[in-house]
Each structure stands twice: as structure tokens, then as C-alpha cells.
Amino acid sequence: MSPLDGPQKPEKTSGDAPRKRDEANTPSKGCEVIAIYGKGGIGKSFTLSNLSYMLAQQGKRVLLIGCDPKSDTTSLLFGGRSCPTIIETSAKKKAAGEEVRLEDVCFKRDGVFAMELGGPEVGRGCGGRGIIHGFELLEKLGFHQWDFDYVLLDFLGDVVCGGFGLPIARDMCQKVIVVGSNDLQSLYVANNVCSAVDYFRKLGGNVGVAGLVVNKDDGTGEAQAFAEAANIPVLASIPAHDEIRKKSANYQIIGYPGSEWGPLFDELGRNAAAAPPLMPTPLSQEDLLGLFKSEDVGRDVELEPATLEDMCAGEIPVKESLEVIYDDV
């Protein structure tokens, strides 16, 4: 069985000793593989595109891999253009009796190499399973032989799905970065990712959380409070600025040396590289709600148990008995 053939429960090692990392699933040993997770629409692709571009301008060899079935991770990097995905290209090549070549699926801009794994068509398959299949194809293309300083993986925050939790469950990355904002939904997803890391670390895994990137930061402080409670650092705070929003919507890179926002992504790159893989402390649902004002999240709402009378609109129907009663003889 391939080591990428679906996540399985790792074997628990004796004591707290971490299990040995499977080097065959990652590029060269000097490479750092970082998986980035977050709620859909929170700005993972925006953050990653600008971070990867900045790292490349600093002389680093960077590979950006989109691991989201929407296949939009690299759109900003390529000015709105979509890359042919690995899964879609593989299907077309297979139908034509041809092999997938690296140049069919990997593209570059100013030193950043990028590709999209892709996923099944709508309603025709499992997105997580598609991710697993995509990594199997990467292995065939020589993934573990490539020579990069950084490989950045853009994942959905739905780590409940085995495919999307693959880097954490299988030690395919050294560390995880979560992207969130000052809203409950994005921090709920960030907390789920921390829970997944905590679970697999206790089973002997090696992956840790490098920290949190606060995107669209409006200064209210909930994301900062979450990071402190979860015992992870804030790697960078990207402000909720109208210029950033407009340039992102127009597929413009803002993270390059000499730009207004260049120092922000330079700081993010340095912090992400230096941050150790930490074991986070996931929050309970009540503690997560406690980061927000009660009127903002409805924390004062009480759970009122429903009764059978409620379900039957006030009157419980009498069921006729199936018992057979015989007349006295």
C-alpha cells in the first residue's frame, strides 16, 4: 500500500517518542514543507501567493501547491489565469493513452513554481480522496526528488475529512500555519486544525503549529486572544485595508520588495521560517465562544429540551393497541 493511500490511524509509539518521519513523502531533506489551513474565503490563497512571491524574490526556491478542489490557489499568482489541474490533466492524458509530464501541470512566475491538484467534478466524487490521488500522481512525477527550500500546501480547513488532514496525519509537512480573522467561524476552523495536530502529536506524530496569520484584521482582538489561549504565536496581522482588498480582487501581488506591503510579507516569511512546530492547546466550544461578546455570538441562548408534545403540536396521538383480547367463554 502506498503511504499516501488514505490517512490511517498512526501507530502509537512507546512513551512520548515521536515516530520517524517518512522522508519518501517529502522533497529533499533541506526542504521545509508547510501546510496552510483556514476557512474557505478567509484569504489562504491571497496570503500564500504573496508569501511565496516574497520568498522567491529573496532568493528562495519555492513550490506552491493548491490542495483545494476549487483549484484557485494559484489564480492570484498568475493574474487570474487558471492552471490545468493535475487530476484533470491526468484523466485527459489517460483517455488519450498518454503520460502526464511535469510541464503539463507545473508553471512558474518570477521564481515561484506552482501547481493545482484539483478535484472531482461537482457531485461526482470525494474532494478529499481527490487530494490523495493527486499526491499519488505527484510521487510518480518525482515529488520526493525535487529540490526546493519551501513547499507550501494550501488546504481547506476541513480536517475532519481524511484527505484534507493528510499532511498532519501522515507527517507530510513539518509544520502548519492557520489563517483566521476576528470572527467565530474562521477561529472555529483554526481550532479544529489545532485539535487535529494535538490528536496526532499525542499518537507520536511530528507535525506542529507554527502559528496564526490574522487576515482582514480590524483590530477587535479575538484572533489574538485565540492564539494566546491556544499557545501559538501570531506570525503576522494583515490589516482590513481597502487597497489590499481591491488589489486582491484584481489578482495583483502586493508582497514584493519595495512595495508598501512588502515588509509585512517579509516579516511573515521570516517568522514562518523561524517558528518551531508547537503542540497547540485546542479550546473547548465554550472557551471559543468566550472570546467574543455574548451579544455577538448568542452565548446567552439556553438549550431548551424538546418534548414529545412539542413534536406533535401539543397533542400526543393515541396508538391503537395490537394486543388481541379474547371474550370470556
N, C-alpha and C positions, 0 to 999 in steps of 0.2 A: 504493500500500500504506500502511495506517495505521502510524504509528510505534509502535503498540502491538501490531502483528500478529506477535507472537512475537519472542523475542530473536534477534538475528543477531550475527555477529562484527563488532565495530566496526572501521571503517577505521582503520588506523594512521596517525597524523599524523606530519609531519616532526619529527625530533628528539624531545624530551620534551614538546612543547607540548600542553596538554590540548585536547580537542575542545570546540567551543562547545556549551553546554547547550541542550537543546531546551525553551524556555520554554513551548511549547504543551502540554506534558505535565504541567505543574505549575500549581497555583493562582497567585494574584497574586505578583509578584516579591518582595514583602516577606515572603512566607511561607517558613518553613523546613519542609521535608519530611524526616522522619526515619524510616527503616525499621528495625524491631527484629526481630532474628533469634535463634533459640535452639532447642534440642532440645525436642520435644514433652513437655509436662508439667514443664518447668523453671521455669515461672512468668512467661512473657512477658505473658500476658493480665492476670495479677494486677498485675504491675509497671506495665503500660501504663494500666490502668484507674485506678490510684491516682495515677500521674503526670499523666494527662490531667485528672483531677478537681482536683488541686492547682493545676495551671497555670490552669485555669478560675477557681478561687477567687482567684487572683492577678490576675484581670482580663484574661487572655489568651483569644483566640478559638481554640478547639481542635477539630479534627476527628479522630476516631479511626476508622480503617477496619480491620476484620478481614479479613485476606487468607489465612485458613486454611480449608480445606474443612470442618473441624469446625464452623465458624461459632459459636465460643464466646468470641470476644474480648470482646464487649460484655455477656456474661451477668452478670459481677460488677457492672458499672456500673448495670445495670437490675435488680438484686436477684434474679438467677436467671432472669429472663424472656428469651426468645429473640427477636431481631429477625427479621422476614421478610428473607430474603437477596435481593440484587439479582438473582442468576441465577434463583432460584426464582420470584420475582415477575415477572421478565421473561418466563419461559416461560408462566406463567399468563395474563399480560396478552396475550401474542401469540396464545395459543389463543382468547382471548375477543375478539380483534380490537381491543385497546385499547393505548394507550401507557403506559409506566411514568412515573409522576410522582414528583417528589422526595419528596413527603410519604408515598409508599408505602414508601420504603426508608430514609429518614433520620429519626432520632429524637434527642431531646435530654433531658438531665438537668442541671439546675443549671449551665448554661453550656457543657456538653460536648455536641457533636454527634457522633453515632456511626452507623455502618452496617456491614453484613457483606456481603462479596462473595459468599460461599458457594461451592458447587462442585457437581459432578455427583453423582447418587445412587450409592450403593456399587456398584462393578462396572460402571458404565455410562459411564465416561468418564475423561479425564485431569484430575486436580486442577489441575496447572499450566496447562493450556490453559483451564480454567475461570477461573483468575485473569486471564489475558489477556483473555478475553471480558468479564469483569467490569469491567476498566478501560476497555474499548471502550464499554461502556454508561455508565460514569461520564463519559466525554467527551461523550456525547450529552446528558447531564444538565447539562452546563456546568461540568465539573470545573475547567478552567483559568481560569474566570471567578470562582470563589469567592474570598472574602476572609477568610483565616484567618492567625493568627500561626504556628500549628503544625498540620501534618498528620502524624499518627502512624500508621504502617503496621505491622501485626502479621503477620509472615511466619513460615512454617516454616523451619527451618534447612537444609532440603534444597535447597541452591543448585545441586546437580547438575542439577536439573530447571529447564529454561529459564524456565518461568512463575514459579517462586518466586524466581529470580535476576533477574527483570525490573528492579527498581529499580536494581540495581548495573550490569547490562549496558546499560541504556538511560538512565542518568543521570536517573532519575525522582525521585531524592532527593539531598539534599546530603551526608548522612552516615548511617552505620549504627551502631546500638548492638547489641552482642551480650549476651545474658543467659546466664549459666552458673553452675555451682556447683563445689564441690570434688570432682568426680567425673570420671572419664575420658570417659564418653560425652558429657556436656554440653560439655566442653572440646574434644573431637574435632569436634563440630559447630561450635563457635565458631572453631576453627582452619580448618575448611573455608570458613567465611564470610570469614575473613581472606584465605584463598587466592584466593577469587573476587574480592575487592576488589583484591588485589595484581595479579591477572591483567589485569583491565580497566583499572587505572591504567596499567600498562605499555603498553597499547594506546591510551592517550590519554584514558581516562575521567577523570571528576572526583570520583566518589564516594570518600569515605574513611571510616575507622572513628573514631567519636568516643570510643569506649571500651567497657569491660565493666561490666555490673552483676552483682555477685555475689549470687545469691539463695540462701536457705537456708544462709547462711554459718555453718559450725560451727567456724570458726577454725583449720582444719588448714592453710590457706595455699596449696593447689595452684592455685586460681584466681588469686590474687595473683601467684604465680610465673609463671603462664602470661601474664598481662598484661605483666609486666616483660619476659619473653622475646620477646613479640610486639610490644613497643614501643608499647603502647596503655595509657591510664590506666584506673584503676578509678574509675568515676563514683559508685558507691555500693555499700555492702555491706548487704544486708538480712539480719538475723540469723535463724538457725533457732530461732524462738521459738514456743512452743506457742500463745500468744494470737494471733499472726499467722496460724498455720495454721488455727485454729478460725474466725476471722473470715473468712478467705478461703474456707473450705469453706461458710460460711453466707452467702456473697455480700455481705459487708459492706465498704464502703470504709473504709480506715484512714488514707489520705493526705489530710487536710484540715487547715486552720489550727486550732490549738488542741488537736489530738489528740496522744496520746502519740507516735505515729509520724509526725506532720506534719513535724517538722524534717528527718526522713530524706528524705522525698519533695520537700521544699522544696530541700534540698541537691542531690538528683538532678536536679531541674528546672534549677537554676542551672548545675550542671556540664555537663549535656547541651547547654544553650544556648551556653555559653562554649567548649566543646571544639571545636577545629578538626578538619576531616576529614583524618585522618592516613593515610599509607600504611603498613600493618602489615608485620610480618615473620613470615610463617607458619612454623610449626615442622614439622620432619620427624616421621614417626611415632615414631622412636626418641627424639627430643628430647621429644616429648609424653609418652611413657612414662616418660622420665627425671624428670618432675615428681613421680612417685609412688614410694613404696617398692616394691621389687621384689616383695615378698610380696603386695602389694595388687593388682597388675595382672598377675602372672605373667611378669614381664620376664625371668626366668631360664630360661624354657622355650626349648629349642633346636628349630630346624626340622630334622627328620629326613626326608631324601628317601625316598619310597616306591619300591619296585622292582616289576617285573612279577610276581616270585614272591609278593610281599605281596598283590598284587591278585588272584592266582589261588589264594590259600590254600595256598601252598607248593609247588605242582606246576604247572609250565607245560604245558598241553596241547599235544601234537604235532599240527600240522595236516597233513592228507594233502596231498601234492603234486598239483597239477593237470597236471603235466608228462606228456605222452604218451610212453611208451617203447616202441619197436618191437623185435620179436625180430629177431635177425640172420637174413638169408636165405641 
